[in-house]
Amino acid sequence: MAEDIASIFADAEDHMKKAINHLEAELVKIRAGKANPQMLDGLVVDYYGSPMPINQVANISVMDARTLSIQPWEKNMLQPIERAIIAANIGITPQNDGALIRLFLPPLTEERRKELVKKCHGEGEHTKVAIRNIRRDAIEHIKKLQKNGLSEDAAKDAEADIQQVTDKYTAAVEKHLTAKEKEIMSV
């Protein structure tokens, strides 16, 4: 029984770590006024009829704090990349000079900053819900073990441990959100 509880606990903690990693990946995509190549992660370009991630058809680099440059490995990929950026609706108009594409990030207005903070909090809430669902599933597994002969004290202790881990990861979500909000709101 003890190894079953340890297995449930380890599984729940692993899933909670994955939820935090997902949150980190989503927060990186939300721009905070600084140019960041990860903003374009998930952007798909039509590469001779098949969809390809933009970072597999071009080199993306930061020219300065507000400018990204995208240099395709093939000149004829300029138009498809430009179309993909426009279709992605990331709020940036690409500038094509025939050799590379530049993305100039406009300075963020106070209103836009608040929208981005709301978006961050939305992502954080999704992560918290995922963590609570993981906790619920783990506690259900513990209750099943209790029906199969696990003592009530051991079940209560296991549930308390699961709750402790849940609190830890919920606090981590709050820490990430606070840091991202500070980054967005700093002018």
C-alpha positions in Angstrom: 0.0 0.0 0.0 2.8 2.4 0.8 4.3 2.1 -2.6 0.9 2.7 -4.2 0.6 6.0 -2.2 4.1 6.9 -3.2 3.3 6.2 -6.8 0.1 8.4 -6.7 2.1 11.2 -4.9 4.9 11.1 -7.5 2.5 11.0 -10.4 0.5 14.0 -9.1 3.7 16.0 -8.5 5.0 15.2 -11.9 1.8 16.3 -13.5 1.8 19.5 -11.5 5.4 20.2 -12.6 4.3 19.8 -16.2 1.4 22.3 -15.6 4.0 24.8 -14.3 6.2 24.2 -17.3 3.3 24.8 -19.6 2.5 28.1 -17.8 6.1 29.2 -18.2 6.0 28.4 -21.9 2.7 30.4 -22.3 4.0 33.4 -20.3 7.1 33.6 -22.5 4.9 34.0 -25.6 3.2 37.1 -24.1 5.3 40.0 -25.1 6.3 42.5 -22.4 7.5 45.3 -24.6 10.9 43.6 -25.4 11.7 41.7 -28.5 11.9 38.0 -27.8 12.2 35.2 -30.5 10.0 32.9 -28.4 7.1 35.3 -29.3 7.0 33.5 -32.6 7.0 30.0 -31.2 4.0 28.1 -32.5 3.8 30.2 -35.7 3.4 27.9 -38.6 4.6 28.7 -42.2 3.4 27.0 -45.4 6.6 25.4 -46.6 6.0 24.0 -50.1 2.5 22.8 -49.1 3.4 21.4 -45.7 3.1 23.4 -42.4 6.5 24.0 -40.7 7.4 25.9 -37.5 8.8 29.3 -38.5 12.1 28.5 -36.6 12.7 25.6 -39.1 12.5 27.8 -42.2 14.2 31.0 -41.0 16.7 32.4 -38.5 15.0 34.6 -35.9 17.2 37.1 -34.1 16.8 40.2 -31.9 18.3 43.3 -33.6 17.6 45.6 -30.6 15.2 45.8 -27.7 12.2 46.5 -30.0 13.1 44.8 -33.3 13.1 41.1 -34.4 14.6 40.1 -37.7 13.6 37.0 -39.6 16.0 35.8 -42.2 14.6 32.9 -44.3 17.1 30.3 -45.5 15.5 30.5 -48.9 14.5 33.9 -50.5 11.3 32.5 -51.9 10.0 31.9 -48.3 9.7 35.7 -47.6 6.1 35.9 -48.8 4.8 32.8 -46.9 6.5 33.9 -43.7 5.0 37.4 -44.1 1.6 35.9 -44.7 1.9 33.6 -41.6 2.8 36.5 -39.4 -0.1 38.6 -40.6 -2.5 35.6 -40.3 -1.2 34.9 -36.7 -2.7 38.3 -35.7 0.1 39.0 -33.1 -0.4 42.7 -33.4 2.8 43.4 -35.4 3.0 44.3 -39.1 6.0 42.7 -40.8 8.4 44.9 -42.9 9.8 43.0 -45.9 12.9 44.5 -47.5 13.5 41.7 -50.0 16.2 40.0 -48.0 14.8 39.7 -44.5 11.6 40.6 -42.5 11.8 43.0 -39.6 9.2 43.1 -36.9 9.1 46.4 -35.1 7.4 46.1 -31.7 5.3 49.2 -30.9 5.7 50.6 -27.4 3.0 49.3 -25.1 0.2 51.6 -24.0 -1.1 51.5 -20.5 -4.3 49.9 -21.8 -2.4 47.2 -23.7 -0.3 46.5 -20.7 -3.4 45.9 -18.6 -4.8 43.6 -21.3 -1.6 41.6 -21.3 -1.7 41.3 -17.5 -5.3 40.0 -17.8 -4.2 37.5 -20.3 -1.4 36.3 -18.0 -3.8 35.9 -15.1 -6.1 33.9 -17.4 -3.2 31.5 -18.2 -2.4 31.4 -14.5 -6.0 30.5 -13.7 -6.0 27.7 -16.3 -2.9 26.3 -14.6 -4.4 26.5 -11.1 -7.5 24.6 -12.4 -5.2 22.0 -13.8 -3.4 21.6 -10.5 -6.6 21.3 -8.6 -7.8 18.7 -11.0 -4.6 16.7 -10.5 -5.2 17.0 -6.7 -8.8 15.7 -7.1 -7.7 12.7 -9.2 -4.9 11.9 -6.7 -7.4 12.0 -3.7 -9.8 9.8 -5.6 -7.1 7.2 -6.1 -6.3 7.4 -2.4 -10.0 6.9 -1.5 -10.1 3.8 -3.8 -7.0 2.5 -1.9 -8.8 3.1 1.4 -11.8 1.0 0.2 -9.3 -1.7 -0.6 -7.9 -1.9 2.9 -5.8 1.3 3.4 -6.1 2.6 6.9 -8.1 5.8 7.5 -5.1 7.5 9.1 -2.8 6.7 6.2 -5.4 8.0 3.8 -5.7 11.2 5.7 -1.9 11.7 5.8 -1.7 11.0 2.1 -4.4 13.5 1.4 -2.7 16.1 3.5 0.6 15.5 1.6 -1.2 15.9 -1.7 -2.7 19.2 -0.4 0.7 20.4 0.7 2.1 19.8 -2.8 -0.9 21.5 -4.4 -0.3 24.5 -2.2 3.3 24.6 -3.2 2.6 24.6 -6.9 -0.3 27.1 -6.6 2.2 29.4 -4.8 4.6 28.8 -7.8 1.9 29.9 -10.2 1.4 33.1 -8.2 5.1 33.8 -8.2 5.3 33.4 -12.0 2.3 35.7 -12.4 3.7 38.4 -10.1 7.1 38.4 -11.9 5.4 38.6 -15.4 3.0 41.3 -14.2 6.0 43.3 -12.9 7.8 42.8 -16.2 4.8 43.9 -18.3 4.0 47.0 -16.2 7.5 48.3 -16.0 7.9 51.1 -18.6 
